[in-house]
Amino acid sequence: MSQFYKNIALWMIIGLVMVGLFQTFNPTNKKSNEIVYSDFLREVSEGRITEVTIQGDFIKGRFLSGGFF
């Protein structure tokens, strides 16, 4: 096998490892649950939500138990 093909194979392996690492540590991979707005309001009134971020029509946050929505 020529040196050129060895270099291409090495760079392909490096690229695949980098993509795998990115997918593993990507913060958007956190498991989250979609909840309806009325359930969200109930959870807030019962004090089960510790963190909320509102972006336009989307509400993201964290439950007291540690889960995300």
N, CA, C, O and CB atoms as a CASP TS submission, in Angstrom:
PFRMAT TS
TARGET T0000
AUTHOR 0000-0000-0000
METHOD Language model
MODEL 1
PARENT N/A
ATOM      1  N   MET     1       0.846  -1.168   0.000  1.00  0.00           N
ATOM      2  CA  MET     1       0.000   0.000   0.000  1.00  0.00           C
ATOM      3  C   MET     1       0.898   1.239   0.000  1.00  0.00           C
ATOM      4  O   MET     1       1.882   1.300   0.736  1.00  0.00           O
ATOM      5  CB  MET     1      -0.966  -0.007   1.222  1.00  0.00           C
ATOM      6  N   SER     2       0.559   2.198  -0.809  1.00  0.00           N
ATOM      7  CA  SER     2       1.404   3.388  -0.907  1.00  0.00           C
ATOM      8  C   SER     2       1.225   4.296   0.310  1.00  0.00           C
ATOM      9  O   SER     2       0.245   4.179   1.045  1.00  0.00           O
ATOM     10  CB  SER     2       1.086   4.161  -2.192  1.00  0.00           C
ATOM     11  N   GLN     3       2.163   5.180   0.508  1.00  0.00           N
ATOM     12  CA  GLN     3       2.149   6.110   1.632  1.00  0.00           C
ATOM     13  C   GLN     3       0.911   7.008   1.595  1.00  0.00           C
ATOM     14  O   GLN     3       0.358   7.357   2.638  1.00  0.00           O
ATOM     15  CB  GLN     3       3.418   6.965   1.628  1.00  0.00           C
ATOM     16  N   PHE     4       0.481   7.379   0.382  1.00  0.00           N
ATOM     17  CA  PHE     4      -0.692   8.234   0.227  1.00  0.00           C
ATOM     18  C   PHE     4      -1.931   7.581   0.834  1.00  0.00           C
ATOM     19  O   PHE     4      -2.664   8.233   1.576  1.00  0.00           O
ATOM     20  CB  PHE     4      -0.932   8.546  -1.252  1.00  0.00           C
ATOM     21  N   TYR     5      -2.173   6.325   0.536  1.00  0.00           N
ATOM     22  CA  TYR     5      -3.357   5.633   1.041  1.00  0.00           C
ATOM     23  C   TYR     5      -3.272   5.402   2.552  1.00  0.00           C
ATOM     24  O   TYR     5      -4.293   5.406   3.240  1.00  0.00           O
ATOM     25  CB  TYR     5      -3.533   4.296   0.316  1.00  0.00           C
ATOM     26  N   LYS     6      -2.078   5.204   3.056  1.00  0.00           N
ATOM     27  CA  LYS     6      -1.910   5.067   4.503  1.00  0.00           C
ATOM     28  C   LYS     6      -2.267   6.369   5.208  1.00  0.00           C
ATOM     29  O   LYS     6      -2.911   6.358   6.256  1.00  0.00           O
ATOM     30  CB  LYS     6      -0.468   4.654   4.845  1.00  0.00           C
ATOM     31  N   ASN     7      -1.844   7.496   4.625  1.00  0.00           N
ATOM     32  CA  ASN     7      -2.174   8.799   5.209  1.00  0.00           C
ATOM     33  C   ASN     7      -3.680   9.064   5.169  1.00  0.00           C
ATOM     34  O   ASN     7      -4.253   9.556   6.140  1.00  0.00           O
ATOM     35  CB  ASN     7      -1.427   9.916   4.470  1.00  0.00           C
ATOM     36  N   ILE     8      -4.308   8.739   4.057  1.00  0.00           N
ATOM     37  CA  ILE     8      -5.759   8.925   3.935  1.00  0.00           C
ATOM     38  C   ILE     8      -6.475   8.070   4.970  1.00  0.00           C
ATOM     39  O   ILE     8      -7.400   8.551   5.625  1.00  0.00           O
ATOM     40  CB  ILE     8      -6.247   8.568   2.505  1.00  0.00           C
ATOM     41  N   ALA     9      -6.073   6.819   5.131  1.00  0.00           N
ATOM     42  CA  ALA     9      -6.704   5.934   6.115  1.00  0.00           C
ATOM     43  C   ALA     9      -6.512   6.470   7.527  1.00  0.00           C
ATOM     44  O   ALA     9      -7.438   6.430   8.338  1.00  0.00           O
ATOM     45  CB  ALA     9      -6.131   4.511   6.008  1.00  0.00           C
ATOM     46  N   LEU    10      -5.336   6.964   7.822  1.00  0.00           N
ATOM     47  CA  LEU    10      -5.068   7.522   9.152  1.00  0.00           C
ATOM     48  C   LEU    10      -5.952   8.727   9.422  1.00  0.00           C
ATOM     49  O   LEU    10      -6.524   8.839  10.506  1.00  0.00           O
ATOM     50  CB  LEU    10      -3.592   7.914   9.286  1.00  0.00           C
ATOM     51  N   TRP    11      -6.073   9.630   8.459  1.00  0.00           N
ATOM     52  CA  TRP    11      -6.906  10.811   8.650  1.00  0.00           C
ATOM     53  C   TRP    11      -8.390  10.463   8.755  1.00  0.00           C
ATOM     54  O   TRP    11      -9.132  11.133   9.473  1.00  0.00           O
ATOM     55  CB  TRP    11      -6.688  11.784   7.511  1.00  0.00           C
ATOM     56  N   MET    12      -8.819   9.439   8.057  1.00  0.00           N
ATOM     57  CA  MET    12     -10.211   8.993   8.169  1.00  0.00           C
ATOM     58  C   MET    12     -10.485   8.440   9.566  1.00  0.00           C
ATOM     59  O   MET    12     -11.538   8.706  10.145  1.00  0.00           O
ATOM     60  CB  MET    12     -10.526   7.924   7.101  1.00  0.00           C
ATOM     61  N   ILE    13      -9.552   7.681  10.099  1.00  0.00           N
ATOM     62  CA  ILE    13      -9.711   7.140  11.447  1.00  0.00           C
ATOM     63  C   ILE    13      -9.727   8.270  12.469  1.00  0.00           C
ATOM     64  O   ILE    13     -10.550   8.272  13.384  1.00  0.00           O
ATOM     65  CB  ILE    13      -8.582   6.140  11.770  1.00  0.00           C
ATOM     66  N   ILE    14      -8.822   9.226  12.314  1.00  0.00           N
ATOM     67  CA  ILE    14      -8.791  10.378  13.222  1.00  0.00           C
ATOM     68  C   ILE    14     -10.112  11.142  13.142  1.00  0.00           C
ATOM     69  O   ILE    14     -10.650  11.556  14.169  1.00  0.00           O
ATOM     70  CB  ILE    14      -7.601  11.316  12.880  1.00  0.00           C
ATOM     71  N   GLY    15     -10.625  11.326  11.954  1.00  0.00           N
ATOM     72  CA  GLY    15     -11.899  12.023  11.775  1.00  0.00           C
ATOM     73  C   GLY    15     -13.050  11.286  12.441  1.00  0.00           C
ATOM     74  O   GLY    15     -13.890  11.904  13.094  1.00  0.00           O
ATOM     75  N   LEU    16     -13.092   9.977  12.282  1.00  0.00           N
ATOM     76  CA  LEU    16     -14.157   9.197  12.907  1.00  0.00           C
ATOM     77  C   LEU    16     -14.073   9.250  14.427  1.00  0.00           C
ATOM     78  O   LEU    16     -15.099   9.331  15.102  1.00  0.00           O
ATOM     79  CB  LEU    16     -14.097   7.752  12.436  1.00  0.00           C
ATOM     80  N   VAL    17     -12.867   9.205  14.965  1.00  0.00           N
ATOM     81  CA  VAL    17     -12.698   9.311  16.418  1.00  0.00           C
ATOM     82  C   VAL    17     -13.174  10.681  16.890  1.00  0.00           C
ATOM     83  O   VAL    17     -13.849  10.773  17.915  1.00  0.00           O
ATOM     84  CB  VAL    17     -11.214   9.079  16.824  1.00  0.00           C
ATOM     85  N   MET    18     -12.842  11.734  16.175  1.00  0.00           N
ATOM     86  CA  MET    18     -13.263  13.083  16.558  1.00  0.00           C
ATOM     87  C   MET    18     -14.791  13.210  16.528  1.00  0.00           C
ATOM     88  O   MET    18     -15.380  13.790  17.440  1.00  0.00           O
ATOM     89  CB  MET    18     -12.625  14.128  15.622  1.00  0.00           C
ATOM     90  N   VAL    19     -15.426  12.679  15.500  1.00  0.00           N
ATOM     91  CA  VAL    19     -16.891  12.719  15.421  1.00  0.00           C
ATOM     92  C   VAL    19     -17.492  11.945  16.587  1.00  0.00           C
ATOM     93  O   VAL    19     -18.457  12.401  17.200  1.00  0.00           O
ATOM     94  CB  VAL    19     -17.390  12.139  14.071  1.00  0.00           C
ATOM     95  N   GLY    20     -16.936  10.785  16.897  1.00  0.00           N
ATOM     96  CA  GLY    20     -17.429   9.997  18.025  1.00  0.00           C
ATOM     97  C   GLY    20     -17.294  10.730  19.344  1.00  0.00           C
ATOM     98  O   GLY    20     -18.208  10.698  20.168  1.00  0.00           O
ATOM     99  N   LEU    21     -16.172  11.386  19.554  1.00  0.00           N
ATOM    100  CA  LEU    21     -15.983  12.158  20.782  1.00  0.00           C
ATOM    101  C   LEU    21     -16.952  13.330  20.859  1.00  0.00           C
ATOM    102  O   LEU    21     -17.502  13.618  21.923  1.00  0.00           O
ATOM    103  CB  LEU    21     -14.548  12.664  20.873  1.00  0.00           C
ATOM    104  N   PHE    22     -17.159  13.999  19.743  1.00  0.00           N
ATOM    105  CA  PHE    22     -18.102  15.111  19.719  1.00  0.00           C
ATOM    106  C   PHE    22     -19.506  14.637  20.071  1.00  0.00           C
ATOM    107  O   PHE    22     -20.202  15.286  20.852  1.00  0.00           O
ATOM    108  CB  PHE    22     -18.100  15.786  18.346  1.00  0.00           C
ATOM    109  N   GLN    23     -19.926  13.511  19.501  1.00  0.00           N
ATOM    110  CA  GLN    23     -21.255  12.988  19.787  1.00  0.00           C
ATOM    111  C   GLN    23     -21.389  12.568  21.245  1.00  0.00           C
ATOM    112  O   GLN    23     -22.463  12.698  21.831  1.00  0.00           O
ATOM    113  CB  GLN    23     -21.563  11.812  18.876  1.00  0.00           C
ATOM    114  N   THR    24     -20.323  12.072  21.825  1.00  0.00           N
ATOM    115  CA  THR    24     -20.365  11.621  23.212  1.00  0.00           C
ATOM    116  C   THR    24     -20.497  12.792  24.174  1.00  0.00           C
ATOM    117  O   THR    24     -21.260  12.723  25.137  1.00  0.00           O
ATOM    118  CB  THR    24     -19.117  10.814  23.543  1.00  0.00           C
ATOM    119  N   PHE    25     -19.761  13.864  23.919  1.00  0.00           N
ATOM    120  CA  PHE    25     -19.732  14.986  24.844  1.00  0.00           C
ATOM    121  C   PHE    25     -20.587  16.165  24.412  1.00  0.00           C
ATOM    122  O   PHE    25     -20.514  17.227  25.029  1.00  0.00           O
ATOM    123  CB  PHE    25     -18.336  15.441  25.023  1.00  0.00           C
ATOM    124  N   ASN    26     -21.378  16.013  23.395  1.00  0.00           N
ATOM    125  CA  ASN    26     -22.242  17.074  22.915  1.00  0.00           C
ATOM    126  C   ASN    26     -23.312  17.376  23.966  1.00  0.00           C
ATOM    127  O   ASN    26     -24.053  16.472  24.354  1.00  0.00           O
ATOM    128  CB  ASN    26     -22.888  16.685  21.565  1.00  0.00           C
ATOM    129  N   PRO    27     -23.414  18.625  24.437  1.00  0.00           N
ATOM    130  CA  PRO    27     -24.376  18.937  25.493  1.00  0.00           C
ATOM    131  C   PRO    27     -25.826  18.805  25.078  1.00  0.00           C
ATOM    132  O   PRO    27     -26.693  18.711  25.946  1.00  0.00           O
ATOM    133  CB  PRO    27     -24.145  20.311  25.978  1.00  0.00           C
ATOM    134  N   THR    28     -26.129  18.794  23.787  1.00  0.00           N
ATOM    135  CA  THR    28     -27.506  18.645  23.348  1.00  0.00           C
ATOM    136  C   THR    28     -27.983  17.215  23.422  1.00  0.00           C
ATOM    137  O   THR    28     -29.146  16.941  23.125  1.00  0.00           O
ATOM    138  CB  THR    28     -27.657  19.152  21.952  1.00  0.00           C
ATOM    139  N   ASN    29     -27.114  16.288  23.812  1.00  0.00           N
ATOM    140  CA  ASN    29     -27.519  14.894  23.951  1.00  0.00           C
ATOM    141  C   ASN    29     -28.196  14.598  25.272  1.00  0.00           C
ATOM    142  O   ASN    29     -28.590  13.457  25.509  1.00  0.00           O
ATOM    143  CB  ASN    29     -26.335  14.003  23.795  1.00  0.00           C
ATOM    144  N   LYS    30     -28.344  15.583  26.137  1.00  0.00           N
ATOM    145  CA  LYS    30     -28.987  15.349  27.418  1.00  0.00           C
ATOM    146  C   LYS    30     -30.429  14.910  27.185  1.00  0.00           C
ATOM    147  O   LYS    30     -31.150  15.479  26.366  1.00  0.00           O
ATOM    148  CB  LYS    30     -28.932  16.617  28.304  1.00  0.00           C
ATOM    149  N   LYS    31     -30.816  13.908  27.911  1.00  0.00           N
ATOM    150  CA  LYS    31     -32.178  13.415  27.753  1.00  0.00           C
ATOM    151  C   LYS    31     -33.149  14.425  28.343  1.00  0.00           C
ATOM    152  O   LYS    31     -32.958  14.914  29.456  1.00  0.00           O
ATOM    153  CB  LYS    31     -32.352  12.032  28.425  1.00  0.00           C
ATOM    154  N   SER    32     -34.174  14.725  27.594  1.00  0.00           N
ATOM    155  CA  SER    32     -35.183  15.652  28.076  1.00  0.00           C
ATOM    156  C   SER    32     -36.556  15.099  27.734  1.00  0.00           C
ATOM    157  O   SER    32     -36.706  14.273  26.833  1.00  0.00           O
ATOM    158  CB  SER    32     -34.984  17.063  27.467  1.00  0.00           C
ATOM    159  N   ASN    33     -37.530  15.559  28.454  1.00  0.00           N
ATOM    160  CA  ASN    33     -38.908  15.133  28.243  1.00  0.00           C
ATOM    161  C   ASN    33     -39.730  16.334  27.831  1.00  0.00           C
ATOM    162  O   ASN    33     -39.565  17.430  28.368  1.00  0.00           O
ATOM    163  CB  ASN    33     -39.496  14.470  29.514  1.00  0.00           C
ATOM    164  N   GLU    34     -40.616  16.120  26.874  1.00  0.00           N
ATOM    165  CA  GLU    34     -41.550  17.168  26.513  1.00  0.00           C
ATOM    166  C   GLU    34     -42.754  17.045  27.436  1.00  0.00           C
ATOM    167  O   GLU    34     -43.303  15.959  27.621  1.00  0.00           O
ATOM    168  CB  GLU    34     -41.968  17.074  25.007  1.00  0.00           C
ATOM    169  N   ILE    35     -43.150  18.156  28.002  1.00  0.00           N
ATOM    170  CA  ILE    35     -44.342  18.167  28.847  1.00  0.00           C
ATOM    171  C   ILE    35     -45.283  19.234  28.322  1.00  0.00           C
ATOM    172  O   ILE    35     -44.848  20.208  27.706  1.00  0.00           O
ATOM    173  CB  ILE    35     -43.981  18.425  30.345  1.00  0.00           C
ATOM    174  N   VAL    36     -46.556  19.052  28.563  1.00  0.00           N
ATOM    175  CA  VAL    36     -47.540  20.041  28.126  1.00  0.00           C
ATOM    176  C   VAL    36     -47.507  21.225  29.086  1.00  0.00           C
ATOM    177  O   VAL    36     -47.058  21.101  30.226  1.00  0.00           O
ATOM    178  CB  VAL    36     -48.972  19.421  28.055  1.00  0.00           C
ATOM    179  N   TYR    37     -47.985  22.367  28.616  1.00  0.00           N
ATOM    180  CA  TYR    37     -47.869  23.606  29.373  1.00  0.00           C
ATOM    181  C   TYR    37     -48.594  23.532  30.715  1.00  0.00           C
ATOM    182  O   TYR    37     -48.103  24.056  31.714  1.00  0.00           O
ATOM    183  CB  TYR    37     -48.411  24.761  28.559  1.00  0.00           C
ATOM    184  N   SER    38     -49.751  22.889  30.742  1.00  0.00           N
ATOM    185  CA  SER    38     -50.494  22.791  32.003  1.00  0.00           C
ATOM    186  C   SER    38     -49.717  21.969  33.030  1.00  0.00           C
ATOM    187  O   SER    38     -49.749  22.280  34.220  1.00  0.00           O
ATOM    188  CB  SER    38     -51.880  22.163  31.764  1.00  0.00           C
ATOM    189  N   ASP    39     -49.021  20.926  32.581  1.00  0.00           N
ATOM    190  CA  ASP    39     -48.175  20.154  33.501  1.00  0.00           C
ATOM    191  C   ASP    39     -47.000  20.999  33.990  1.00  0.00           C
ATOM    192  O   ASP    39     -46.600  20.904  35.151  1.00  0.00           O
ATOM    193  CB  ASP    39     -47.657  18.869  32.813  1.00  0.00           C
ATOM    194  N   PHE    40     -46.451  21.825  33.099  1.00  0.00           N
ATOM    195  CA  PHE    40     -45.367  22.721  33.485  1.00  0.00           C
ATOM    196  C   PHE    40     -45.823  23.679  34.585  1.00  0.00           C
ATOM    197  O   PHE    40     -45.117  23.872  35.575  1.00  0.00           O
ATOM    198  CB  PHE    40     -44.862  23.509  32.266  1.00  0.00           C
ATOM    199  N   LEU    41     -47.000  24.277  34.411  1.00  0.00           N
ATOM    200  CA  LEU    41     -47.518  25.200  35.413  1.00  0.00           C
ATOM    201  C   LEU    41     -47.748  24.498  36.750  1.00  0.00           C
ATOM    202  O   LEU    41     -47.463  25.062  37.806  1.00  0.00           O
ATOM    203  CB  LEU    41     -48.817  25.835  34.924  1.00  0.00           C
ATOM    204  N   ARG    42     -48.261  23.272  36.705  1.00  0.00           N
ATOM    205  CA  ARG    42     -48.484  22.509  37.931  1.00  0.00           C
ATOM    206  C   ARG    42     -47.171  22.217  38.634  1.00  0.00           C
ATOM    207  O   ARG    42     -47.076  22.356  39.854  1.00  0.00           O
ATOM    208  CB  ARG    42     -49.217  21.205  37.626  1.00  0.00           C
ATOM    209  N   GLU    43     -46.150  21.811  37.872  1.00  0.00           N
ATOM    210  CA  GLU    43     -44.837  21.510  38.451  1.00  0.00           C
ATOM    211  C   GLU    43     -44.224  22.760  39.091  1.00  0.00           C
ATOM    212  O   GLU    43     -43.589  22.674  40.142  1.00  0.00           O
ATOM    213  CB  GLU    43     -43.890  20.947  37.370  1.00  0.00           C
ATOM    214  N   VAL    44     -44.414  23.912  38.459  1.00  0.00           N
ATOM    215  CA  VAL    44     -43.896  25.164  39.016  1.00  0.00           C
ATOM    216  C   VAL    44     -44.609  25.492  40.322  1.00  0.00           C
ATOM    217  O   VAL    44     -43.969  25.843  41.313  1.00  0.00           O
ATOM    218  CB  VAL    44     -44.063  26.323  38.007  1.00  0.00           C
ATOM    219  N   SER    45     -45.935  25.378  40.321  1.00  0.00           N
ATOM    220  CA  SER    45     -46.691  25.726  41.531  1.00  0.00           C
ATOM    221  C   SER    45     -46.397  24.775  42.686  1.00  0.00           C
ATOM    222  O   SER    45     -46.529  25.152  43.850  1.00  0.00           O
ATOM    223  CB  SER    45     -48.185  25.722  41.235  1.00  0.00           C
ATOM    224  N   GLU    46     -45.998  23.542  42.371  1.00  0.00           N
ATOM    225  CA  GLU    46     -45.674  22.578  43.418  1.00  0.00           C
ATOM    226  C   GLU    46     -44.193  22.627  43.810  1.00  0.00           C
ATOM    227  O   GLU    46     -43.758  21.877  44.684  1.00  0.00           O
ATOM    228  CB  GLU    46     -46.041  21.174  42.960  1.00  0.00           C
ATOM    229  N   GLY    47     -43.420  23.507  43.164  1.00  0.00           N
ATOM    230  CA  GLY    47     -42.019  23.710  43.535  1.00  0.00           C
ATOM    231  C   GLY    47     -41.087  22.604  43.082  1.00  0.00           C
ATOM    232  O   GLY    47     -40.055  22.378  43.714  1.00  0.00           O
ATOM    233  N   ARG    48     -41.419  21.917  42.014  1.00  0.00           N
ATOM    234  CA  ARG    48     -40.590  20.808  41.524  1.00  0.00           C
ATOM    235  C   ARG    48     -39.621  21.216  40.419  1.00  0.00           C
ATOM    236  O   ARG    48     -38.914  20.367  39.876  1.00  0.00           O
ATOM    237  CB  ARG    48     -41.473  19.700  41.020  1.00  0.00           C
ATOM    238  N   ILE    49     -39.580  22.490  40.083  1.00  0.00           N
ATOM    239  CA  ILE    49     -38.710  22.966  39.010  1.00  0.00           C
ATOM    240  C   ILE    49     -37.686  23.925  39.600  1.00  0.00           C
ATOM    241  O   ILE    49     -38.037  24.842  40.343  1.00  0.00           O
ATOM    242  CB  ILE    49     -39.534  23.658  37.879  1.00  0.00           C
ATOM    243  N   THR    50     -36.408  23.707  39.264  1.00  0.00           N
ATOM    244  CA  THR    50     -35.344  24.527  39.833  1.00  0.00           C
ATOM    245  C   THR    50     -34.772  25.539  38.857  1.00  0.00           C
ATOM    246  O   THR    50     -34.175  26.530  39.278  1.00  0.00           O
ATOM    247  CB  THR    50     -34.246  23.651  40.331  1.00  0.00           C
ATOM    248  N   GLU    51     -34.942  25.309  37.559  1.00  0.00           N
ATOM    249  CA  GLU    51     -34.290  26.164  36.562  1.00  0.00           C
ATOM    250  C   GLU    51     -35.169  26.243  35.321  1.00  0.00           C
ATOM    251  O   GLU    51     -35.694  25.225  34.871  1.00  0.00           O
ATOM    252  CB  GLU    51     -32.872  25.623  36.198  1.00  0.00           C
ATOM    253  N   VAL    52     -35.336  27.436  34.762  1.00  0.00           N
ATOM    254  CA  VAL    52     -36.162  27.620  33.565  1.00  0.00           C
ATOM    255  C   VAL    52     -35.477  28.599  32.627  1.00  0.00           C
ATOM    256  O   VAL    52     -34.948  29.624  33.057  1.00  0.00           O
ATOM    257  CB  VAL    52     -37.584  28.124  33.936  1.00  0.00           C
ATOM    258  N   THR    53     -35.493  28.265  31.315  1.00  0.00           N
ATOM    259  CA  THR    53     -35.014  29.167  30.274  1.00  0.00           C
ATOM    260  C   THR    53     -36.112  29.289  29.229  1.00  0.00           C
ATOM    261  O   THR    53     -36.577  28.283  28.693  1.00  0.00           O
ATOM    262  CB  THR    53     -33.672  28.654  29.637  1.00  0.00           C
ATOM    263  N   ILE    54     -36.527  30.511  28.939  1.00  0.00           N
ATOM    264  CA  ILE    54     -37.578  30.748  27.950  1.00  0.00           C
ATOM    265  C   ILE    54     -36.945  31.409  26.740  1.00  0.00           C
ATOM    266  O   ILE    54     -36.316  32.461  26.847  1.00  0.00           O
ATOM    267  CB  ILE    54     -38.731  31.632  28.535  1.00  0.00           C
ATOM    268  N   GLN    55     -37.124  30.768  25.568  1.00  0.00           N
ATOM    269  CA  GLN    55     -36.608  31.300  24.302  1.00  0.00           C
ATOM    270  C   GLN    55     -37.752  31.288  23.299  1.00  0.00           C
ATOM    271  O   GLN    55     -38.049  30.255  22.699  1.00  0.00           O
ATOM    272  CB  GLN    55     -35.377  30.462  23.773  1.00  0.00           C
ATOM    273  N   GLY    56     -38.381  32.417  23.121  1.00  0.00           N
ATOM    274  CA  GLY    56     -39.518  32.488  22.207  1.00  0.00           C
ATOM    275  C   GLY    56     -40.662  31.628  22.716  1.00  0.00           C
ATOM    276  O   GLY    56     -41.175  31.848  23.814  1.00  0.00           O
ATOM    277  N   ASP    57     -41.062  30.643  21.910  1.00  0.00           N
ATOM    278  CA  ASP    57     -42.149  29.740  22.277  1.00  0.00           C
ATOM    279  C   ASP    57     -41.662  28.504  23.023  1.00  0.00           C
ATOM    280  O   ASP    57     -42.471  27.652  23.392  1.00  0.00           O
ATOM    281  CB  ASP    57     -42.901  29.319  21.045  1.00  0.00           C
ATOM    282  N   PHE    58     -40.386  28.392  23.245  1.00  0.00           N
ATOM    283  CA  PHE    58     -39.811  27.198  23.871  1.00  0.00           C
ATOM    284  C   PHE    58     -39.409  27.477  25.314  1.00  0.00           C
ATOM    285  O   PHE    58     -38.829  28.516  25.633  1.00  0.00           O
ATOM    286  CB  PHE    58     -38.596  26.705  23.073  1.00  0.00           C
ATOM    287  N   ILE    59     -39.732  26.526  26.164  1.00  0.00           N
ATOM    288  CA  ILE    59     -39.358  26.610  27.578  1.00  0.00           C
ATOM    289  C   ILE    59     -38.521  25.380  27.890  1.00  0.00           C
ATOM    290  O   ILE    59     -38.962  24.249  27.683  1.00  0.00           O
ATOM    291  CB  ILE    59     -40.628  26.701  28.522  1.00  0.00           C
ATOM    292  N   LYS    60     -37.313  25.606  28.388  1.00  0.00           N
ATOM    293  CA  LYS    60     -36.439  24.512  28.800  1.00  0.00           C
ATOM    294  C   LYS    60     -36.160  24.677  30.281  1.00  0.00           C
ATOM    295  O   LYS    60     -36.155  25.793  30.801  1.00  0.00           O
ATOM    296  CB  LYS    60     -35.109  24.488  27.973  1.00  0.00           C
ATOM    297  N   GLY    61     -35.931  23.570  30.949  1.00  0.00           N
ATOM    298  CA  GLY    61     -35.632  23.690  32.356  1.00  0.00           C
ATOM    299  C   GLY    61     -35.212  22.378  32.983  1.00  0.00           C
ATOM    300  O   GLY    61     -35.006  21.369  32.309  1.00  0.00           O
ATOM    301  N   ARG    62     -35.093  22.432  34.307  1.00  0.00           N
ATOM    302  CA  ARG    62     -34.639  21.268  35.059  1.00  0.00           C
ATOM    303  C   ARG    62     -35.581  21.038  36.243  1.00  0.00           C
ATOM    304  O   ARG    62     -35.979  21.973  36.938  1.00  0.00           O
ATOM    305  CB  ARG    62     -33.170  21.458  35.546  1.00  0.00           C
ATOM    306  N   PHE    63     -35.921  19.774  36.446  1.00  0.00           N
ATOM    307  CA  PHE    63     -36.709  19.387  37.602  1.00  0.00           C
ATOM    308  C   PHE    63     -35.840  19.339  38.840  1.00  0.00           C
ATOM    309  O   PHE    63     -34.617  19.241  38.741  1.00  0.00           O
ATOM    310  CB  PHE    63     -37.380  18.039  37.372  1.00  0.00           C
ATOM    311  N   LEU    64     -36.452  19.407  39.986  1.00  0.00           N
ATOM    312  CA  LEU    64     -35.748  19.289  41.257  1.00  0.00           C
ATOM    313  C   LEU    64     -35.035  17.939  41.353  1.00  0.00           C
ATOM    314  O   LEU    64     -33.988  17.828  41.991  1.00  0.00           O
ATOM    315  CB  LEU    64     -36.726  19.464  42.431  1.00  0.00           C
ATOM    316  N   SER    65     -35.602  16.927  40.722  1.00  0.00           N
ATOM    317  CA  SER    65     -35.010  15.582  40.745  1.00  0.00           C
ATOM    318  C   SER    65     -33.787  15.455  39.836  1.00  0.00           C
ATOM    319  O   SER    65     -33.079  14.450  39.892  1.00  0.00           O
ATOM    320  CB  SER    65     -36.050  14.555  40.335  1.00  0.00           C
ATOM    321  N   GLY    66     -33.531  16.469  38.996  1.00  0.00           N
ATOM    322  CA  GLY    66     -32.357  16.451  38.126  1.00  0.00           C
ATOM    323  C   GLY    66     -32.658  16.232  36.664  1.00  0.00           C
ATOM    324  O   GLY    66     -31.787  16.468  35.827  1.00  0.00           O
ATOM    325  N   GLY    67     -33.853  15.791  36.319  1.00  0.00           N
ATOM    326  CA  GLY    67     -34.223  15.580  34.921  1.00  0.00           C
ATOM    327  C   GLY    67     -34.469  16.882  34.192  1.00  0.00           C
ATOM    328  O   GLY    67     -34.711  17.917  34.813  1.00  0.00           O
ATOM    329  N   PHE    68     -34.406  16.831  32.891  1.00  0.00           N
ATOM    330  CA  PHE    68     -34.612  18.020  32.057  1.00  0.00           C
ATOM    331  C   PHE    68     -35.937  17.922  31.315  1.00  0.00           C
ATOM    332  O   PHE    68     -36.437  16.828  31.057  1.00  0.00           O
ATOM    333  CB  PHE    68     -33.451  18.193  31.055  1.00  0.00           C
ATOM    334  N   PHE    69     -36.503  19.085  30.973  1.00  0.00           N
ATOM    335  CA  PHE    69     -37.699  19.134  30.131  1.00  0.00           C
ATOM    336  C   PHE    69     -37.540  20.218  29.096  1.00  0.00           C
ATOM    337  O   PHE    69     -38.437  20.428  28.280  1.00  0.00           O
ATOM    338  CB  PHE    69     -38.966  19.374  30.970  1.00  0.00           C
TER
END
